[in-house]
Amino acid sequence: MYRIADAWRLYTTALFLLLAGLLLAQTGLTTTLAAAATTAAVLLLCSALALAAAARPVPPGRIRTAIRDRERRTAFLPQRDPDAAGRPRPRAPGRALPAAA
């Protein structure tokens, strides 16, 4: 497997060759820039996927620790009792008001 610097060197060389070929074919600057942007996006996506594939997986112990830490930070909030002493009773819905003419 090659290093990231080698991959970027290969990608930039391919991009410059594509740009040179499009400019020599006289396809127009707009077409050349659109093709270069598309190629750069695809190459960036490929390198991101290569980096993701080469990343080490997270050990299961760390996942358990993260879940346990989140559990400890979560607060338990009891439900309020609407019939508790000192709480006003909710108002019942009234009849509809006549619409303004």
Backbone as a chain_set.jsonl record, in Angstrom:
{"seq": "MYRIADAWRLYTTALFLLLAGLLLAQTGLTTTLAAAATTAAVLLLCSALALAAAARPVPPGRIRTAIRDRERRTAFLPQRDPDAAGRPRPRAPGRALPAAA", "coords": {"N": [[0.854, -1.184, 0.0], [0.51, 2.211, -0.771], [1.841, 5.408, 0.287], [0.155, 8.358, 1.566], [1.151, 10.751, 0.519], [2.274, 9.897, -1.878], [-0.024, 9.125, -3.216], [-1.383, 11.576, -3.473], [0.417, 12.915, -5.113], [0.171, 11.41, -7.429], [-2.532, 11.925, -8.011], [-2.583, 14.73, -8.452], [-0.881, 14.883, -10.641], [-2.379, 13.487, -12.545], [-4.548, 15.215, -12.726], [-3.357, 17.575, -13.741], [-2.461, 16.605, -16.218], [-4.921, 16.041, -17.407], [-5.993, 18.652, -17.542], [-4.121, 19.845, -19.258], [-4.487, 18.325, -21.579], [-7.166, 18.959, -22.198], [-6.988, 21.724, -22.609], [-5.213, 21.836, -24.771], [-6.762, 20.638, -26.689], [-8.491, 22.593, -27.259], [-11.072, 23.02, -26.145], [-12.328, 24.94, -24.766], [-12.37, 27.285, -22.064], [-14.289, 27.179, -20.018], [-15.346, 24.576, -20.175], [-13.028, 23.152, -19.65], [-12.414, 23.97, -17.017], [-14.707, 23.025, -15.696], [-14.463, 20.257, -16.093], [-12.046, 19.864, -14.762], [-12.751, 20.552, -12.138], [-14.663, 18.598, -11.568], [-13.108, 16.278, -11.818], [-11.235, 16.742, -9.784], [-12.926, 16.659, -7.565], [-13.802, 13.994, -7.622], [-11.355, 12.651, -7.279], [-10.667, 13.586, -4.744], [-12.721, 12.455, -3.242], [-12.119, 9.75, -3.631], [-9.636, 9.608, -2.323], [-10.444, 10.218, 0.266], [-12.043, 8.008, 0.837], [-10.077, 6.045, 0.737], [-8.51, 6.782, 2.92], [-10.392, 6.378, 4.95], [-10.712, 3.631, 4.795], [-8.244, 2.801, 5.61], [-8.153, 3.511, 8.248], [-7.884, 2.78, 11.726], [-9.999, 0.578, 13.571], [-12.268, 1.481, 16.231], [-11.623, 0.454, 19.514], [-13.636, -1.998, 21.268], [-13.827, -1.606, 24.019], [-13.551, 1.124, 24.405], [-15.877, 2.077, 23.25], [-17.8, 1.044, 24.989], [-17.068, 2.465, 27.277], [-17.645, 5.086, 26.476], [-20.424, 4.952, 26.206], [-21.118, 4.413, 28.854], [-20.164, 6.759, 30.1], [-21.858, 8.656, 28.93], [-24.26, 7.78, 29.972], [-23.929, 8.414, 32.668], [-23.897, 11.176, 32.547], [-26.462, 11.79, 31.833], [-29.402, 13.167, 32.988], [-32.027, 12.334, 35.267], [-35.239, 13.293, 34.976], [-38.056, 13.723, 36.785], [-41.536, 13.215, 35.988], [-43.912, 15.858, 35.99], [-46.518, 16.293, 38.34], [-49.745, 16.975, 37.503], [-51.842, 17.281, 39.243], [-50.845, 18.074, 41.657], [-50.471, 19.719, 44.846], [-51.036, 23.209, 44.926], [-50.74, 23.672, 42.266], [-52.146, 25.259, 39.477], [-55.269, 24.479, 37.959], [-55.548, 23.256, 34.643], [-56.978, 25.208, 32.032], [-60.143, 24.662, 30.592], [-61.005, 24.113, 27.174], [-62.692, 26.785, 25.597], [-65.721, 28.02, 23.987], [-65.68, 28.681, 20.468], [-64.585, 31.84, 19.276], [-66.449, 34.362, 17.591], [-65.724, 34.952, 14.163], [-63.946, 37.744, 12.839], [-65.549, 40.147, 10.833]], "CA": [[0.0, 0.0, 0.0], [1.354, 3.392, -0.89], [1.609, 6.467, 1.259], [-0.784, 9.409, 1.171], [1.86, 11.722, -0.323], [2.378, 9.309, -3.213], [-1.354, 9.174, -3.828], [-1.664, 12.964, -3.874], [1.272, 13.221, -6.259], [-0.46, 10.761, -8.571], [-3.781, 12.629, -8.311], [-2.307, 16.044, -9.04], [-0.33, 14.661, -11.98], [-3.507, 13.137, -13.418], [-5.346, 16.427, -12.919], [-2.632, 18.461, -14.646], [-2.501, 16.013, -17.551], [-6.263, 16.261, -17.93], [-6.098, 20.062, -17.89], [-3.306, 20.099, -20.45], [-5.151, 17.711, -22.723], [-8.367, 19.718, -22.552], [-6.607, 23.029, -23.146], [-4.629, 21.638, -26.103], [-7.836, 20.271, -27.617], [-9.226, 23.84, -27.452], [-12.48, 22.799, -25.841], [-12.858, 26.121, -24.092], [-11.946, 27.404, -20.672], [-15.373, 26.756, -19.133], [-15.375, 23.113, -20.196], [-11.81, 22.685, -18.987], [-12.55, 24.178, -15.573], [-15.732, 22.107, -15.192], [-13.873, 18.914, -16.054], [-11.03, 19.84, -13.7], [-13.434, 20.55, -10.84], [-15.264, 17.271, -11.399], [-12.032, 15.322, -11.58], [-10.689, 16.993, -8.443], [-13.892, 16.171, -6.576], [-13.755, 12.528, -7.622], [-10.084, 12.238, -6.684], [-10.753, 13.863, -3.307], [-13.59, 11.427, -2.678], [-11.352, 8.491, -3.617], [-8.624, 9.655, -1.264], [-11.141, 10.145, 1.551], [-12.423, 6.604, 1.034], [-8.854, 5.291, 1.033], [-8.15, 7.079, 4.305], [-11.36, 5.727, 5.827], [-10.444, 2.196, 4.79], [-6.984, 2.545, 6.316], [-8.27, 3.915, 9.656], [-8.013, 1.693, 12.684], [-11.312, 0.56, 14.223], [-12.294, 1.875, 17.639], [-11.734, -0.76, 20.332], [-14.946, -2.101, 21.925], [-13.775, -1.057, 25.378], [-13.76, 2.582, 24.338], [-17.296, 2.294, 22.966], [-18.518, 0.816, 26.255], [-16.768, 3.577, 28.18], [-18.379, 6.26, 26.013], [-21.84, 4.768, 26.554], [-21.218, 4.553, 30.306], [-20.008, 8.179, 30.421], [-23.087, 9.344, 28.531], [-25.273, 7.388, 30.948], [-23.706, 9.166, 33.913], [-24.215, 12.592, 32.327], [-27.889, 11.947, 31.576], [-30.147, 13.442, 34.218], [-33.382, 11.812, 35.335], [-36.194, 14.341, 35.337], [-39.358, 13.103, 37.018], [-42.672, 13.883, 35.377], [-44.65, 16.716, 36.917], [-47.869, 15.846, 38.656], [-50.624, 18.125, 37.294], [-52.799, 17.408, 40.353], [-50.128, 18.352, 42.896], [-50.966, 20.872, 45.593], [-50.478, 24.484, 44.526], [-50.726, 23.819, 40.8], [-53.448, 25.671, 38.946], [-55.885, 23.532, 37.036], [-55.529, 23.759, 33.267], [-58.275, 25.717, 31.595], [-60.832, 23.865, 29.573], [-61.199, 24.917, 25.961], [-63.987, 27.473, 25.531], [-66.328, 27.982, 22.658], [-64.938, 29.45, 19.477], [-64.981, 33.23, 19.145], [-66.919, 34.649, 16.226], [-64.688, 35.503, 13.281], [-64.122, 39.151, 12.488], [-66.096, 40.291, 9.474]], "C": [[0.893, 1.237, 0.0], [0.951, 4.465, 0.113], [0.661, 7.506, 0.692], [-0.109, 10.421, 0.253], [2.017, 11.192, -1.747], [1.041, 9.363, -3.941], [-1.673, 10.588, -4.295], [-0.816, 13.38, -5.074], [0.679, 12.624, -7.537], [-1.728, 11.508, -8.986], [-3.524, 13.981, -8.974], [-1.702, 15.901, -10.43], [-1.447, 14.332, -12.963], [-4.362, 14.364, -13.707], [-4.662, 17.388, -13.884], [-2.599, 17.911, -16.071], [-3.872, 16.188, -18.194], [-6.45, 17.712, -18.366], [-5.313, 20.376, -19.159], [-3.964, 19.513, -21.691], [-6.382, 18.481, -23.157], [-8.02, 21.084, -23.143], [-5.992, 22.906, -24.538], [-5.687, 21.26, -27.134], [-8.729, 21.471, -27.919], [-10.731, 23.642, -27.254], [-13.115, 24.002, -25.165], [-12.502, 26.109, -22.617], [-13.027, 26.906, -19.715], [-15.444, 25.236, -19.054], [-14.173, 22.54, -19.464], [-11.926, 22.822, -17.479], [-13.607, 23.251, -14.972], [-15.189, 20.686, -15.086], [-12.829, 18.808, -14.945], [-11.68, 19.792, -12.328], [-14.066, 19.192, -10.562], [-14.202, 16.226, -11.097], [-11.427, 15.497, -10.19], [-11.634, 16.489, -7.367], [-13.871, 14.652, -6.489], [-12.469, 12.027, -6.973], [-10.066, 12.484, -5.177], [-11.627, 12.833, -2.615], [-12.869, 10.09, -2.591], [-10.301, 8.484, -2.518], [-9.267, 9.605, 0.12], [-11.574, 8.713, 1.854], [-11.207, 5.743, 1.357], [-8.395, 5.537, 2.466], [-9.096, 6.398, 5.282], [-11.12, 4.224, 5.899], [-9.185, 1.869, 5.586], [-7.067, 2.884, 7.805], [-8.445, 2.687, 10.544], [-9.398, 1.719, 13.316], [-11.191, 0.95, 15.697], [-12.44, 0.604, 18.478], [-13.073, -0.797, 21.073], [-14.964, -1.542, 23.344], [-14.032, 0.433, 25.395], [-15.226, 2.908, 24.062], [-18.114, 2.103, 24.239], [-18.291, 1.966, 27.22], [-17.543, 4.822, 27.767], [-19.853, 6.147, 26.353], [-22.035, 4.943, 28.052], [-21.09, 6.018, 30.724], [-21.261, 8.96, 30.059], [-24.219, 9.03, 29.502], [-25.135, 8.198, 32.226], [-24.043, 10.638, 33.759], [-25.709, 12.835, 32.147], [-28.615, 12.126, 32.898], [-31.534, 12.814, 34.128], [-34.288, 12.937, 35.802], [-37.558, 13.699, 35.537], [-40.469, 13.905, 36.336], [-43.396, 14.732, 36.421], [-46.046, 16.16, 37.12], [-48.814, 17.028, 38.476], [-51.627, 18.321, 38.429], [-52.119, 17.712, 41.677], [-50.675, 19.614, 43.543], [-50.26, 22.139, 45.114], [-50.411, 24.674, 43.026], [-52.108, 24.249, 40.321], [-53.969, 24.626, 37.961], [-55.803, 24.083, 35.622], [-56.939, 24.188, 32.857], [-58.848, 24.797, 30.519], [-60.995, 24.735, 28.323], [-62.606, 25.518, 25.96], [-64.599, 27.344, 24.17], [-65.589, 28.933, 21.737], [-65.468, 30.865, 19.416], [-65.477, 33.479, 17.729], [-65.818, 35.318, 15.409], [-64.999, 36.949, 12.97], [-64.592, 39.258, 11.046], [-65.289, 41.286, 8.675]], "O": [[1.907, 1.286, 0.696], [-0.13, 4.425, 0.7], [0.396, 7.534, -0.509], [-0.731, 10.902, -0.695], [1.906, 11.95, -2.71], [0.99, 9.619, -5.144], [-2.181, 10.775, -5.401], [-1.282, 14.113, -5.946], [0.688, 13.259, -8.592], [-1.972, 11.702, -10.177], [-4.185, 14.329, -9.953], [-1.983, 16.715, -11.31], [-1.461, 14.839, -14.084], [-4.848, 14.529, -14.826], [-5.318, 17.958, -14.756], [-2.7, 18.677, -17.03], [-3.97, 16.454, -19.392], [-7.0, 17.975, -19.435], [-5.798, 21.097, -20.031], [-3.987, 20.153, -22.743], [-6.623, 18.643, -24.353], [-8.682, 21.548, -24.071], [-6.215, 23.763, -25.393], [-5.521, 21.532, -28.323], [-9.632, 21.373, -28.75], [-11.544, 24.045, -28.087], [-14.336, 24.055, -25.017], [-12.353, 25.051, -22.005], [-12.713, 26.275, -18.706], [-15.587, 24.678, -17.966], [-14.293, 21.551, -18.74], [-11.578, 21.901, -16.741], [-13.427, 22.746, -13.864], [-15.433, 19.995, -14.097], [-12.738, 17.784, -14.268], [-11.215, 19.07, -11.446], [-14.006, 18.696, -9.437], [-14.383, 15.385, -10.216], [-11.142, 14.516, -9.502], [-11.187, 15.946, -6.357], [-13.919, 14.09, -5.395], [-12.501, 11.073, -6.196], [-9.514, 11.685, -4.42], [-11.305, 12.386, -1.515], [-12.991, 9.378, -1.594], [-10.099, 7.466, -1.855], [-8.705, 9.018, 1.044], [-11.481, 8.259, 2.995], [-11.298, 4.815, 2.161], [-7.944, 4.615, 3.146], [-8.665, 5.897, 6.321], [-11.306, 3.615, 6.953], [-9.073, 0.789, 6.166], [-6.139, 2.574, 8.553], [-9.068, 1.699, 10.158], [-9.923, 2.802, 13.574], [-10.144, 0.769, 16.319], [-13.292, -0.234, 18.182], [-13.591, 0.248, 21.465], [-15.996, -1.063, 23.815], [-14.67, 0.943, 26.316], [-15.755, 3.893, 24.575], [-19.007, 2.895, 24.537], [-19.219, 2.396, 27.905], [-18.05, 5.542, 28.627], [-20.475, 7.134, 26.746], [-23.012, 5.557, 28.48], [-21.82, 6.476, 31.603], [-21.681, 9.838, 30.813], [-25.036, 9.894, 29.819], [-26.137, 8.621, 32.802], [-24.433, 11.288, 34.728], [-26.173, 13.966, 32.292], [-28.455, 11.324, 33.818], [-32.139, 12.766, 33.057], [-34.118, 13.468, 36.899], [-38.155, 13.19, 34.588], [-40.349, 15.114, 36.136], [-43.477, 14.359, 37.591], [-46.668, 15.631, 36.198], [-48.709, 18.003, 39.219], [-52.2, 19.402, 38.569], [-52.757, 17.618, 42.726], [-51.264, 20.466, 42.878], [-49.045, 22.147, 44.919], [-50.052, 25.757, 42.563], [-53.118, 23.667, 40.716], [-53.206, 23.985, 37.238], [-55.977, 25.286, 35.429], [-57.939, 23.608, 33.28], [-58.137, 24.249, 29.678], [-61.11, 25.956, 28.423], [-63.583, 24.842, 26.283], [-64.074, 26.652, 23.298], [-64.948, 29.881, 22.191], [-66.679, 31.075, 19.497], [-64.982, 32.875, 16.778], [-65.074, 36.155, 15.921], [-66.161, 37.338, 12.851], [-64.102, 38.558, 10.159], [-65.598, 41.538, 7.51]]}, "num_chains": 1, "name": "protein.A"}
